[in-house]
């Protein structure tokens, strides 16, 4: 009988991360996945699927009667995940939604067949508590939104030069350091 390969992503007990910890998390994971900048969320999706040994299917769809509404949902299956996201929003908004859902997968958020993001219950606005029913209403949604912002930023970044190892002049090197040219170097 084949032995199951342990997932390289920690699916042990979950602890919420700060935004700084999420940066570190993605920096290390993108390097492990061999994903280079500028980030392409669709390539990230494929690499992440290979990495965890599960399918990640992406499907554009729309909500009848609600054109242009941005939404995403992550549906976990035993052998993979389905990410359903809005078809009738801008390409950049689609990328943002996909990054949000990929964070849920990469961080191992779905537990016990929990379905994240999608809330198909009718909202009772009278009973709504401040902050509830919004993206930031749970720490998992906060992480996914914060990560989506991080990953979208990386969609617009060029690969960083290894400031120390390059043949930059000293003044160029100082300037590169000052604007974060070393930011993408791994510390471990
Ligand atoms: Zn979510």
Backbone and ligand atoms as CSV (ligand in chain L), in Angstrom:
chain,resi,resn,atom,element,x,y,z
A,1,UNK,N,N,0.842,-1.201,0.000
A,1,UNK,CA,C,0.000,0.000,0.000
A,1,UNK,C,C,0.872,1.244,0.000
A,2,UNK,N,N,0.610,2.172,-0.916
A,2,UNK,CA,C,1.463,3.372,-0.928
A,2,UNK,C,C,1.271,4.212,0.331
A,3,UNK,N,N,2.356,4.774,0.764
A,3,UNK,CA,C,2.285,5.650,1.944
A,3,UNK,C,C,1.899,7.053,1.487
A,4,UNK,N,N,0.969,7.633,2.187
A,4,UNK,CA,C,0.558,8.995,1.822
A,4,UNK,C,C,1.699,9.961,2.072
A,5,UNK,N,N,1.965,10.800,1.083
A,5,UNK,CA,C,3.000,11.806,1.261
A,5,UNK,C,C,2.438,12.930,2.127
A,6,UNK,N,N,3.143,13.289,3.179
A,6,UNK,CA,C,2.612,14.391,3.993
A,6,UNK,C,C,2.542,15.687,3.190
A,7,UNK,N,N,1.475,16.411,3.372
A,7,UNK,CA,C,1.330,17.676,2.651
A,7,UNK,C,C,2.384,18.661,3.129
A,8,UNK,N,N,3.006,19.380,2.185
A,8,UNK,CA,C,3.998,20.375,2.607
A,8,UNK,C,C,3.352,21.568,3.297
A,9,UNK,N,N,2.039,21.685,3.184
A,9,UNK,CA,C,1.359,22.777,3.878
A,9,UNK,C,C,0.846,22.243,5.201
A,10,UNK,N,N,1.046,23.013,6.210
A,10,UNK,CA,C,0.696,22.579,7.559
A,10,UNK,C,C,-0.815,22.592,7.753
A,11,UNK,N,N,-1.391,21.413,7.843
A,11,UNK,CA,C,-2.822,21.333,8.081
A,11,UNK,C,C,-3.116,20.974,9.532
A,12,UNK,N,N,-2.142,21.275,10.388
A,12,UNK,CA,C,-2.328,21.081,11.815
A,12,UNK,C,C,-3.198,22.188,12.393
A,13,UNK,N,N,-3.146,22.349,13.712
A,13,UNK,CA,C,-3.964,23.395,14.331
A,13,UNK,C,C,-3.678,24.762,13.704
A,14,UNK,N,N,-4.712,25.508,13.529
A,14,UNK,CA,C,-4.577,26.802,12.858
A,14,UNK,C,C,-4.496,27.946,13.857
A,15,UNK,N,N,-3.574,28.834,13.598
A,15,UNK,CA,C,-3.492,30.040,14.395
A,15,UNK,C,C,-3.542,31.237,13.456
A,16,UNK,N,N,-4.318,32.241,13.787
A,16,UNK,CA,C,-4.388,33.420,12.930
A,16,UNK,C,C,-3.020,34.076,12.770
A,17,UNK,N,N,-2.772,34.603,11.573
A,17,UNK,CA,C,-1.502,35.278,11.287
A,17,UNK,C,C,-1.717,36.785,11.215
A,18,UNK,N,N,-0.685,37.506,11.546
A,18,UNK,CA,C,-0.689,38.961,11.346
A,18,UNK,C,C,-0.387,39.236,9.875
A,19,UNK,N,N,-0.527,40.495,9.451
A,19,UNK,CA,C,-0.206,40.772,8.047
A,19,UNK,C,C,1.281,40.561,7.770
A,20,UNK,N,N,2.141,40.868,8.748
A,20,UNK,CA,C,3.578,40.632,8.554
A,20,UNK,C,C,3.858,39.136,8.407
A,21,UNK,N,N,3.159,38.323,9.205
A,21,UNK,CA,C,3.355,36.870,9.115
A,21,UNK,C,C,2.855,36.341,7.770
A,22,UNK,N,N,1.789,36.952,7.249
A,22,UNK,CA,C,1.284,36.527,5.938
A,22,UNK,C,C,2.285,36.844,4.830
A,23,UNK,N,N,2.930,38.002,4.926
A,23,UNK,CA,C,3.984,38.330,3.958
A,23,UNK,C,C,5.065,37.257,3.991
A,24,UNK,N,N,5.512,36.898,5.194
A,24,UNK,CA,C,6.579,35.898,5.344
A,24,UNK,C,C,6.106,34.547,4.803
A,25,UNK,N,N,4.864,34.213,5.129
A,25,UNK,CA,C,4.282,32.956,4.660
A,25,UNK,C,C,4.315,32.877,3.130
A,26,UNK,N,N,3.839,33.951,2.462
A,26,UNK,CA,C,3.791,33.925,0.994
A,26,UNK,C,C,5.177,33.976,0.379
A,27,UNK,N,N,6.060,34.737,0.976
A,27,UNK,CA,C,7.425,34.827,0.470
A,27,UNK,C,C,8.042,33.428,0.407
A,28,UNK,N,N,7.909,32.695,1.509
A,28,UNK,CA,C,8.502,31.353,1.578
A,28,UNK,C,C,7.775,30.391,0.644
A,29,UNK,N,N,6.438,30.469,0.625
A,29,UNK,CA,C,5.677,29.516,-0.193
A,29,UNK,C,C,5.902,29.752,-1.685
A,30,UNK,N,N,5.914,31.007,-2.114
A,30,UNK,CA,C,6.138,31.290,-3.539
A,30,UNK,C,C,7.513,30.802,-3.966
A,31,UNK,N,N,8.464,30.921,-3.071
A,31,UNK,CA,C,9.801,30.428,-3.402
A,31,UNK,C,C,9.779,28.899,-3.522
A,32,UNK,N,N,9.112,28.243,-2.575
A,32,UNK,CA,C,9.000,26.780,-2.634
A,32,UNK,C,C,8.284,26.325,-3.907
A,33,UNK,N,N,7.286,27.102,-4.326
A,33,UNK,CA,C,6.512,26.733,-5.514
A,33,UNK,C,C,7.223,27.109,-6.810
A,34,UNK,N,N,8.293,27.875,-6.698
A,34,UNK,CA,C,9.004,28.331,-7.900
A,34,UNK,C,C,8.189,29.337,-8.694
A,35,UNK,N,N,7.333,30.089,-7.999
A,35,UNK,CA,C,6.515,31.109,-8.669
A,35,UNK,C,C,7.300,32.414,-8.684
A,36,UNK,N,N,7.532,32.938,-9.886
A,36,UNK,CA,C,8.323,34.159,-9.986
A,36,UNK,C,C,7.408,35.363,-10.180
A,37,UNK,N,N,7.997,36.526,-10.007
A,37,UNK,CA,C,7.258,37.779,-10.169
A,37,UNK,C,C,7.428,38.295,-11.595
A,38,UNK,N,N,6.473,39.023,-12.112
A,38,UNK,CA,C,5.203,39.362,-11.492
A,38,UNK,C,C,4.301,38.129,-11.351
A,39,UNK,N,N,3.609,38.089,-10.246
A,39,UNK,CA,C,2.783,36.929,-9.918
A,39,UNK,C,C,1.609,36.780,-10.891
A,40,UNK,N,N,1.366,35.554,-11.307
A,40,UNK,CA,C,0.177,35.241,-12.100
A,40,UNK,C,C,-0.678,34.290,-11.255
A,41,UNK,N,N,-1.866,34.732,-10.804
A,41,UNK,CA,C,-2.668,33.895,-9.905
A,41,UNK,C,C,-3.042,32.546,-10.493
A,42,UNK,N,N,-3.157,32.481,-11.837
A,42,UNK,CA,C,-3.550,31.212,-12.448
A,42,UNK,C,C,-2.394,30.221,-12.419
A,43,UNK,N,N,-1.169,30.736,-12.577
A,43,UNK,CA,C,0.008,29.866,-12.437
A,43,UNK,C,C,0.152,29.452,-10.970
A,44,UNK,N,N,-0.068,30.398,-10.064
A,44,UNK,CA,C,-0.014,30.067,-8.636
A,44,UNK,C,C,-0.999,28.942,-8.311
A,45,UNK,N,N,-2.174,29.023,-8.885
A,45,UNK,CA,C,-3.192,28.003,-8.647
A,45,UNK,C,C,-2.704,26.611,-9.088
A,46,UNK,N,N,-2.102,26.549,-10.278
A,46,UNK,CA,C,-1.595,25.254,-10.779
A,46,UNK,C,C,-0.473,24.715,-9.904
A,47,UNK,N,N,0.452,25.592,-9.549
A,47,UNK,CA,C,1.593,25.160,-8.730
A,47,UNK,C,C,1.137,24.712,-7.346
A,48,UNK,N,N,0.165,25.443,-6.800
A,48,UNK,CA,C,-0.343,25.098,-5.472
A,48,UNK,C,C,-1.050,23.736,-5.516
A,49,UNK,N,N,-1.782,23.498,-6.603
A,49,UNK,CA,C,-2.472,22.210,-6.759
A,49,UNK,C,C,-1.458,21.063,-6.807
A,50,UNK,N,N,-0.396,21.249,-7.587
A,50,UNK,CA,C,0.657,20.220,-7.667
A,50,UNK,C,C,1.288,19.995,-6.290
A,51,UNK,N,N,1.491,21.089,-5.591
A,51,UNK,CA,C,2.184,21.068,-4.297
A,51,UNK,C,C,1.395,20.287,-3.250
A,52,UNK,N,N,0.077,20.510,-3.226
A,52,UNK,CA,C,-0.736,19.836,-2.210
A,52,UNK,C,C,-1.281,18.502,-2.719
A,53,UNK,N,N,-1.052,18.220,-4.012
A,53,UNK,CA,C,-1.502,16.941,-4.560
A,53,UNK,C,C,-3.017,16.841,-4.692
A,54,UNK,N,N,-3.663,17.972,-4.896
A,54,UNK,CA,C,-5.116,17.995,-5.099
A,54,UNK,C,C,-5.443,18.883,-6.288
A,55,UNK,N,N,-6.615,18.648,-6.881
A,55,UNK,CA,C,-7.049,19.518,-7.973
A,55,UNK,C,C,-7.521,20.854,-7.420
A,56,UNK,N,N,-7.252,21.890,-8.163
A,56,UNK,CA,C,-7.896,23.186,-7.889
A,56,UNK,C,C,-8.535,23.617,-9.210
A,57,UNK,N,N,-9.838,23.527,-9.278
A,57,UNK,CA,C,-10.556,23.914,-10.494
A,57,UNK,C,C,-11.119,25.315,-10.323
A,58,UNK,N,N,-10.964,26.079,-11.376
A,58,UNK,CA,C,-11.463,27.461,-11.353
A,58,UNK,C,C,-12.610,27.577,-12.333
A,59,UNK,N,N,-13.698,28.127,-11.882
A,59,UNK,CA,C,-14.861,28.209,-12.759
A,59,UNK,C,C,-15.516,29.580,-12.633
A,60,UNK,N,N,-15.628,30.232,-13.785
A,60,UNK,CA,C,-16.319,31.527,-13.793
A,60,UNK,C,C,-17.811,31.299,-13.870
A,61,UNK,N,N,-18.544,32.054,-13.115
A,61,UNK,CA,C,-20.005,31.947,-13.202
A,61,UNK,C,C,-20.629,33.287,-12.805
A,62,UNK,N,N,-21.915,33.372,-12.991
A,62,UNK,CA,C,-22.603,34.614,-12.627
A,62,UNK,C,C,-23.841,34.269,-11.821
A,63,UNK,N,N,-24.292,35.231,-11.061
A,63,UNK,CA,C,-25.502,35.025,-10.273
A,63,UNK,C,C,-26.673,35.568,-11.081
A,64,UNK,N,N,-27.628,34.693,-11.409
A,64,UNK,CA,C,-28.761,35.182,-12.203
A,64,UNK,C,C,-29.450,36.352,-11.500
A,65,UNK,N,N,-29.696,37.383,-12.246
A,65,UNK,CA,C,-30.403,38.539,-11.686
A,65,UNK,C,C,-29.506,39.498,-10.945
A,66,UNK,N,N,-28.214,39.180,-10.839
A,66,UNK,CA,C,-27.306,40.088,-10.121
A,66,UNK,C,C,-26.031,40.280,-10.937
A,67,UNK,N,N,-26.172,40.875,-12.128
A,67,UNK,CA,C,-24.980,41.047,-12.968
A,67,UNK,C,C,-23.964,41.989,-12.331
A,68,UNK,N,N,-22.702,41.692,-12.553
A,68,UNK,CA,C,-21.638,42.585,-12.094
A,68,UNK,C,C,-21.317,42.483,-10.618
A,69,UNK,N,N,-21.934,41.538,-9.934
A,69,UNK,CA,C,-21.649,41.387,-8.500
A,69,UNK,C,C,-20.383,40.553,-8.335
A,70,UNK,N,N,-19.409,41.093,-7.614
A,70,UNK,CA,C,-18.171,40.366,-7.383
A,70,UNK,C,C,-18.364,39.361,-6.254
A,71,UNK,N,N,-18.049,38.135,-6.507
A,71,UNK,CA,C,-18.178,37.132,-5.443
A,71,UNK,C,C,-17.195,36.005,-5.750
A,72,UNK,N,N,-16.909,35.243,-4.736
A,72,UNK,CA,C,-16.113,34.049,-4.918
A,72,UNK,C,C,-16.557,33.039,-3.888
A,73,UNK,N,N,-16.379,31.778,-4.197
A,73,UNK,CA,C,-16.718,30.732,-3.233
A,73,UNK,C,C,-15.714,29.606,-3.382
A,74,UNK,N,N,-15.387,29.018,-2.269
A,74,UNK,CA,C,-14.458,27.881,-2.267
A,74,UNK,C,C,-15.223,26.652,-1.811
A,75,UNK,N,N,-15.300,25.675,-2.716
A,75,UNK,CA,C,-16.054,24.467,-2.375
A,75,UNK,C,C,-15.067,23.309,-2.265
A,76,UNK,N,N,-14.878,22.793,-1.049
A,76,UNK,CA,C,-13.925,21.687,-0.879
A,76,UNK,C,C,-14.548,20.341,-1.234
A,77,UNK,N,N,-13.788,19.517,-1.959
A,77,UNK,CA,C,-14.165,18.138,-2.274
A,77,UNK,C,C,-13.082,17.228,-1.695
A,78,UNK,N,N,-13.364,15.931,-1.580
A,78,UNK,CA,C,-12.346,15.045,-1.005
A,78,UNK,C,C,-11.015,15.085,-1.769
A,79,UNK,N,N,-11.086,15.226,-3.105
A,79,UNK,CA,C,-9.844,15.189,-3.877
A,79,UNK,C,C,-9.449,16.547,-4.453
A,80,UNK,N,N,-10.066,17.600,-3.980
A,80,UNK,CA,C,-9.681,18.900,-4.505
A,80,UNK,C,C,-10.632,20.010,-4.104
A,81,UNK,N,N,-10.480,21.099,-4.809
A,81,UNK,CA,C,-11.271,22.296,-4.501
A,81,UNK,C,C,-11.843,22.864,-5.792
A,82,UNK,N,N,-13.008,23.453,-5.674
A,82,UNK,CA,C,-13.567,24.237,-6.766
A,82,UNK,C,C,-13.644,25.684,-6.304
A,83,UNK,N,N,-13.037,26.551,-7.103
A,83,UNK,CA,C,-13.165,27.988,-6.856
A,83,UNK,C,C,-14.131,28.528,-7.888
A,84,UNK,N,N,-15.256,29.005,-7.438
A,84,UNK,CA,C,-16.226,29.634,-8.338
A,84,UNK,C,C,-16.122,31.130,-8.131
A,85,UNK,N,N,-16.028,31.856,-9.230
A,85,UNK,CA,C,-15.877,33.310,-9.078
A,85,UNK,C,C,-16.601,34.032,-10.193
A,86,UNK,N,N,-16.838,35.303,-9.928
A,86,UNK,CA,C,-17.675,36.119,-10.810
A,86,UNK,C,C,-17.094,36.222,-12.211
A,87,UNK,N,N,-17.949,36.008,-13.204
A,87,UNK,CA,C,-17.498,36.082,-14.597
A,87,UNK,C,C,-17.636,37.487,-15.170
A,88,UNK,N,N,-18.522,38.281,-14.588
A,88,UNK,CA,C,-18.814,39.573,-15.222
A,88,UNK,C,C,-18.280,40.748,-14.410
A,89,UNK,N,N,-17.038,40.573,-13.930
A,89,UNK,CA,C,-16.325,41.693,-13.306
A,89,UNK,C,C,-15.006,41.881,-14.050
A,90,UNK,N,N,-14.257,42.908,-13.722
A,90,UNK,CA,C,-13.021,43.213,-14.452
A,90,UNK,C,C,-11.972,42.120,-14.232
A,91,UNK,N,N,-11.020,41.997,-15.167
A,91,UNK,CA,C,-9.953,40.994,-14.983
A,91,UNK,C,C,-9.198,41.165,-13.662
A,92,UNK,N,N,-8.959,42.412,-13.253
A,92,UNK,CA,C,-8.206,42.603,-12.006
A,92,UNK,C,C,-9.039,42.179,-10.790
A,93,UNK,N,N,-10.337,42.385,-10.844
A,93,UNK,CA,C,-11.193,41.955,-9.736
A,93,UNK,C,C,-11.246,40.423,-9.682
A,94,UNK,N,N,-11.283,39.777,-10.857
A,94,UNK,CA,C,-11.252,38.302,-10.881
A,94,UNK,C,C,-9.974,37.785,-10.218
A,95,UNK,N,N,-8.851,38.418,-10.573
A,95,UNK,CA,C,-7.567,37.987,-10.002
A,95,UNK,C,C,-7.589,38.142,-8.485
A,96,UNK,N,N,-8.168,39.240,-8.021
A,96,UNK,CA,C,-8.249,39.494,-6.579
A,96,UNK,C,C,-9.066,38.392,-5.887
A,97,UNK,N,N,-10.188,38.045,-6.494
A,97,UNK,CA,C,-11.047,37.005,-5.905
A,97,UNK,C,C,-10.304,35.661,-5.873
A,98,UNK,N,N,-9.638,35.324,-6.978
A,98,UNK,CA,C,-8.907,34.049,-7.031
A,98,UNK,C,C,-7.811,34.022,-5.969
A,99,UNK,N,N,-7.116,35.140,-5.786
A,99,UNK,CA,C,-6.071,35.211,-4.748
A,99,UNK,C,C,-6.672,35.011,-3.359
A,100,UNK,N,N,-7.845,35.571,-3.142
A,100,UNK,CA,C,-8.534,35.396,-1.857
A,100,UNK,C,C,-8.794,33.905,-1.609
A,101,UNK,N,N,-9.342,33.232,-2.604
A,101,UNK,CA,C,-9.697,31.813,-2.423
A,101,UNK,C,C,-8.443,30.939,-2.301
A,102,UNK,N,N,-7.400,31.265,-3.062
A,102,UNK,CA,C,-6.164,30.477,-2.971
A,102,UNK,C,C,-5.550,30.584,-1.572
A,103,UNK,N,N,-5.749,31.729,-0.940
A,103,UNK,CA,C,-5.260,31.876,0.442
A,103,UNK,C,C,-5.961,30.900,1.372
A,104,UNK,N,N,-7.265,30.774,1.214
A,104,UNK,CA,C,-7.987,29.819,2.070
A,104,UNK,C,C,-7.378,28.408,1.922
A,105,UNK,N,N,-7.036,28.047,0.679
A,105,UNK,CA,C,-6.465,26.711,0.443
A,105,UNK,C,C,-5.055,26.622,1.035
A,106,UNK,N,N,-4.225,27.613,0.698
A,106,UNK,CA,C,-2.818,27.568,1.123
A,106,UNK,C,C,-2.690,27.580,2.646
A,107,UNK,N,N,-3.600,28.258,3.294
A,107,UNK,CA,C,-3.551,28.347,4.755
A,107,UNK,C,C,-4.303,27.211,5.432
A,108,UNK,N,N,-4.895,26.326,4.626
A,108,UNK,CA,C,-5.608,25.195,5.217
A,108,UNK,C,C,-6.847,25.620,5.993
A,109,UNK,N,N,-7.506,26.667,5.530
A,109,UNK,CA,C,-8.671,27.195,6.257
A,109,UNK,C,C,-9.885,26.257,6.294
A,110,UNK,N,N,-10.227,25.619,5.153
A,110,UNK,CA,C,-11.481,24.843,5.209
A,110,UNK,C,C,-11.326,23.630,6.128
A,111,UNK,N,N,-12.142,23.566,7.120
A,111,UNK,CA,C,-12.125,22.432,8.054
A,111,UNK,C,C,-13.545,21.888,8.164
A,112,UNK,N,N,-13.627,20.589,8.325
A,112,UNK,CA,C,-14.924,19.939,8.531
A,112,UNK,C,C,-15.960,20.337,7.471
A,113,UNK,N,N,-15.528,20.263,6.215
A,113,UNK,CA,C,-16.409,20.587,5.081
A,113,UNK,C,C,-16.972,22.006,5.150
A,114,UNK,N,N,-16.291,22.843,5.899
A,114,UNK,CA,C,-16.718,24.228,6.031
A,114,UNK,C,C,-16.652,24.925,4.678
A,115,UNK,N,N,-17.680,25.619,4.324
A,115,UNK,CA,C,-17.655,26.382,3.084
A,115,UNK,C,C,-17.422,27.848,3.419
A,116,UNK,N,N,-16.346,28.366,2.865
A,116,UNK,CA,C,-15.984,29.738,3.208
A,116,UNK,C,C,-16.544,30.707,2.177
A,117,UNK,N,N,-16.592,31.942,2.520
A,117,UNK,CA,C,-16.976,33.057,1.639
A,117,UNK,C,C,-18.451,33.057,1.288
A,118,UNK,N,N,-18.897,31.976,0.680
A,118,UNK,CA,C,-20.265,31.962,0.180
A,118,UNK,C,C,-21.255,31.962,1.325
A,119,UNK,N,N,-22.119,32.935,1.331
A,119,UNK,CA,C,-23.194,32.953,2.318
A,119,UNK,C,C,-24.486,33.109,1.533
A,120,UNK,N,N,-25.191,32.018,1.413
A,120,UNK,CA,C,-26.367,32.037,0.555
A,120,UNK,C,C,-27.666,32.200,1.349
A,121,UNK,N,N,-27.501,32.506,2.636
A,121,UNK,CA,C,-28.705,32.804,3.420
A,121,UNK,C,C,-29.121,34.247,3.145
A,122,UNK,N,N,-30.394,34.444,3.181
A,122,UNK,CA,C,-30.858,35.818,2.996
A,122,UNK,C,C,-30.411,36.639,4.204
A,123,UNK,N,N,-29.883,37.817,3.948
A,123,UNK,CA,C,-29.367,38.637,5.046
A,123,UNK,C,C,-30.520,39.407,5.697
A,124,UNK,N,N,-30.613,39.233,6.994
A,124,UNK,CA,C,-31.600,39.989,7.760
A,124,UNK,C,C,-30.915,41.267,8.255
A,125,UNK,N,N,-31.112,42.351,7.528
A,125,UNK,CA,C,-30.374,43.577,7.833
A,125,UNK,C,C,-30.771,44.168,9.183
A,126,UNK,N,N,-31.975,43.868,9.612
A,126,UNK,CA,C,-32.425,44.381,10.918
A,126,UNK,C,C,-31.570,43.789,12.045
A,127,UNK,N,N,-31.207,42.493,11.862
A,127,UNK,CA,C,-30.521,41.781,12.943
A,127,UNK,C,C,-29.000,41.814,12.792
A,128,UNK,N,N,-28.528,42.494,11.741
A,128,UNK,CA,C,-27.092,42.456,11.446
A,128,UNK,C,C,-26.289,43.216,12.502
A,129,UNK,N,N,-25.313,42.531,13.077
A,129,UNK,CA,C,-24.412,43.186,14.022
A,129,UNK,C,C,-23.350,43.949,13.224
A,130,UNK,N,N,-22.801,45.010,13.774
A,130,UNK,CA,C,-21.737,45.727,13.053
A,130,UNK,C,C,-20.594,44.780,12.688
A,131,UNK,N,N,-20.188,44.790,11.435
A,131,UNK,CA,C,-19.065,43.955,10.995
A,131,UNK,C,C,-19.442,42.549,10.595
A,132,UNK,N,N,-20.607,42.088,10.986
A,132,UNK,CA,C,-20.965,40.714,10.645
A,132,UNK,C,C,-21.413,40.644,9.188
A,133,UNK,N,N,-21.252,39.477,8.591
A,133,UNK,CA,C,-21.672,39.308,7.216
A,133,UNK,C,C,-20.746,39.988,6.224
A,134,UNK,N,N,-19.648,40.578,6.727
A,134,UNK,CA,C,-18.693,41.220,5.843
A,134,UNK,C,C,-17.463,40.326,5.731
A,135,UNK,N,N,-16.593,40.665,4.794
A,135,UNK,CA,C,-15.400,39.848,4.579
A,135,UNK,C,C,-14.544,39.707,5.832
A,136,UNK,N,N,-14.517,40.764,6.631
A,136,UNK,CA,C,-13.613,40.758,7.768
A,136,UNK,C,C,-14.270,40.231,9.027
A,137,UNK,N,N,-15.423,39.601,8.868
A,137,UNK,CA,C,-16.165,39.196,10.059
A,137,UNK,C,C,-15.528,38.000,10.758
A,138,UNK,N,N,-14.665,37.257,10.077
A,138,UNK,CA,C,-13.950,36.172,10.739
A,138,UNK,C,C,-12.472,36.317,10.421
A,139,UNK,N,N,-11.631,35.728,11.248
A,139,UNK,CA,C,-10.198,35.891,11.009
A,139,UNK,C,C,-9.764,35.212,9.717
A,140,UNK,N,N,-10.447,34.141,9.322
A,140,UNK,CA,C,-10.081,33.482,8.062
A,140,UNK,C,C,-10.366,34.409,6.873
A,141,UNK,N,N,-11.481,35.109,6.927
A,141,UNK,CA,C,-11.783,36.053,5.843
A,141,UNK,C,C,-10.836,37.249,5.880
A,142,UNK,N,N,-10.484,37.669,7.091
A,142,UNK,CA,C,-9.503,38.756,7.191
A,142,UNK,C,C,-8.183,38.343,6.551
A,143,UNK,N,N,-7.726,37.125,6.864
A,143,UNK,CA,C,-6.470,36.636,6.276
A,143,UNK,C,C,-6.570,36.570,4.756
A,144,UNK,N,N,-7.693,36.073,4.250
A,144,UNK,CA,C,-7.849,35.923,2.800
A,144,UNK,C,C,-7.866,37.281,2.111
A,145,UNK,N,N,-8.536,38.263,2.717
A,145,UNK,CA,C,-8.570,39.600,2.126
A,145,UNK,C,C,-7.194,40.267,2.194
A,146,UNK,N,N,-6.520,40.112,3.320
A,146,UNK,CA,C,-5.195,40.719,3.473
A,146,UNK,C,C,-4.211,40.080,2.499
A,147,UNK,N,N,-4.283,38.756,2.380
A,147,UNK,CA,C,-3.404,38.054,1.445
A,147,UNK,C,C,-3.701,38.433,0.009
A,148,UNK,N,N,-4.977,38.602,-0.319
A,148,UNK,CA,C,-5.327,38.980,-1.695
A,148,UNK,C,C,-4.668,40.310,-2.033
A,149,UNK,N,N,-4.666,41.240,-1.074
A,149,UNK,CA,C,-4.015,42.536,-1.305
A,149,UNK,C,C,-2.509,42.345,-1.511
A,150,UNK,N,N,-1.903,41.458,-0.715
A,150,UNK,CA,C,-0.464,41.176,-0.853
A,150,UNK,C,C,-0.184,40.576,-2.236
A,151,UNK,N,N,-0.971,39.586,-2.619
A,151,UNK,CA,C,-0.710,38.875,-3.874
A,151,UNK,C,C,-0.973,39.766,-5.089
A,152,UNK,N,N,-2.008,40.605,-5.007
A,152,UNK,CA,C,-2.272,41.526,-6.123
A,152,UNK,C,C,-1.119,42.513,-6.262
A,153,UNK,N,N,-0.571,42.941,-5.131
A,153,UNK,CA,C,0.606,43.818,-5.212
A,153,UNK,C,C,1.749,43.099,-5.944
A,154,UNK,N,N,1.896,41.807,-5.665
A,154,UNK,CA,C,2.980,41.039,-6.300
A,154,UNK,C,C,2.725,40.802,-7.791
A,155,UNK,N,N,1.476,41.004,-8.229
A,155,UNK,CA,C,1.183,40.903,-9.662
A,155,UNK,C,C,1.796,42.062,-10.433
A,156,UNK,N,N,2.184,43.101,-9.675
A,156,UNK,CA,C,2.714,44.301,-10.329
A,156,UNK,C,C,4.185,44.505,-10.019
A,157,UNK,N,N,4.795,43.509,-9.424
A,157,UNK,CA,C,6.214,43.644,-9.084
A,157,UNK,C,C,7.069,42.852,-10.050
A,158,UNK,N,N,8.184,43.436,-10.398
A,158,UNK,CA,C,9.167,42.704,-11.199
A,158,UNK,C,C,9.976,41.801,-10.280
A,159,UNK,N,N,10.646,40.815,-10.851
A,159,UNK,CA,C,11.537,40.014,-10.009
A,159,UNK,C,C,12.575,40.928,-9.376
A,160,UNK,N,N,12.829,40.726,-8.101
A,160,UNK,CA,C,13.798,41.581,-7.441
A,160,UNK,C,C,15.219,41.156,-7.764
A,161,UNK,N,N,16.026,42.137,-7.910
A,161,UNK,CA,C,17.447,41.882,-8.111
A,161,UNK,C,C,18.052,41.479,-6.774
A,162,UNK,N,N,18.980,40.570,-6.838
A,162,UNK,CA,C,19.759,40.298,-5.627
A,162,UNK,C,C,20.743,41.460,-5.492
A,163,UNK,N,N,20.345,42.388,-4.643
A,163,UNK,CA,C,21.080,43.648,-4.564
A,163,UNK,C,C,22.551,43.422,-4.251
A,164,UNK,N,N,22.812,42.502,-3.331
A,164,UNK,CA,C,24.201,42.307,-2.902
A,164,UNK,C,C,25.022,41.588,-3.967
A,165,UNK,N,N,24.351,40.681,-4.697
A,165,UNK,CA,C,25.121,39.866,-5.635
A,165,UNK,C,C,25.185,40.454,-7.038
A,166,UNK,N,N,24.504,41.560,-7.279
A,166,UNK,CA,C,24.449,42.101,-8.635
A,166,UNK,C,C,25.632,43.021,-8.900
A,167,UNK,N,N,25.709,43.472,-10.139
A,167,UNK,CA,C,26.819,44.362,-10.465
A,167,UNK,C,C,26.374,45.824,-10.466
A,168,UNK,N,N,25.465,46.144,-9.546
A,168,UNK,CA,C,25.043,47.536,-9.396
A,168,UNK,C,C,26.203,48.363,-8.841
A,169,UNK,N,N,26.156,49.641,-9.171
A,169,UNK,CA,C,27.140,50.527,-8.555
A,169,UNK,C,C,26.762,50.722,-7.091
A,170,UNK,N,N,27.681,51.256,-6.308
A,170,UNK,CA,C,27.400,51.414,-4.879
A,170,UNK,C,C,26.212,52.342,-4.647
A,171,UNK,N,N,26.116,53.424,-5.438
A,171,UNK,CA,C,24.990,54.354,-5.242
A,171,UNK,C,C,23.673,53.682,-5.645
A,172,UNK,N,N,23.700,52.883,-6.708
A,172,UNK,CA,C,22.478,52.164,-7.100
A,172,UNK,C,C,22.081,51.156,-6.021
A,173,UNK,N,N,23.079,50.534,-5.455
A,173,UNK,CA,C,22.826,49.530,-4.420
A,173,UNK,C,C,22.206,50.182,-3.170
A,174,UNK,N,N,22.741,51.343,-2.812
A,174,UNK,CA,C,22.197,52.064,-1.656
A,174,UNK,C,C,20.743,52.440,-1.914
A,175,UNK,N,N,20.486,52.917,-3.137
A,175,UNK,CA,C,19.126,53.320,-3.478
A,175,UNK,C,C,18.202,52.104,-3.467
A,176,UNK,N,N,18.663,50.991,-4.042
A,176,UNK,CA,C,17.854,49.773,-4.082
A,176,UNK,C,C,17.521,49.277,-2.680
A,177,UNK,N,N,18.483,49.370,-1.788
A,177,UNK,CA,C,18.237,48.960,-0.400
A,177,UNK,C,C,17.191,49.878,0.238
A,178,UNK,N,N,17.356,51.193,-0.052
A,178,UNK,CA,C,16.465,52.182,0.568
A,178,UNK,C,C,15.014,51.955,0.164
A,179,UNK,N,N,14.774,51.503,-1.061
A,179,UNK,CA,C,13.389,51.316,-1.508
A,179,UNK,C,C,12.959,49.856,-1.377
A,180,UNK,N,N,13.699,49.083,-0.624
A,180,UNK,CA,C,13.250,47.725,-0.316
A,180,UNK,C,C,13.774,46.680,-1.261
A,181,UNK,N,N,14.888,46.950,-1.902
A,181,UNK,CA,C,15.456,45.999,-2.856
A,181,UNK,C,C,15.846,44.673,-2.243
A,182,UNK,N,N,15.929,44.644,-0.938
A,182,UNK,CA,C,16.276,43.377,-0.295
A,182,UNK,C,C,15.044,42.703,0.275
A,183,UNK,N,N,13.905,43.339,0.080
A,183,UNK,CA,C,12.703,42.886,0.766
A,183,UNK,C,C,12.347,41.451,0.413
A,184,UNK,N,N,12.689,41.025,-0.788
A,184,UNK,CA,C,12.242,39.706,-1.209
A,184,UNK,C,C,13.259,38.620,-0.901
A,185,UNK,N,N,14.373,39.023,-0.297
A,185,UNK,CA,C,15.399,38.009,0.024
A,185,UNK,C,C,14.954,37.221,1.245
A,186,UNK,N,N,15.181,35.972,1.163
A,186,UNK,CA,C,14.727,35.106,2.238
A,186,UNK,C,C,15.726,35.145,3.385
A,187,UNK,N,N,15.200,35.197,4.593
A,187,UNK,CA,C,16.128,35.334,5.702
A,187,UNK,C,C,16.542,33.986,6.264
A,188,UNK,N,N,15.839,32.930,5.887
A,188,UNK,CA,C,16.216,31.649,6.487
A,188,UNK,C,C,16.932,30.755,5.490
L,1,ZN,ZN,ZN,-13.199,33.942,1.886
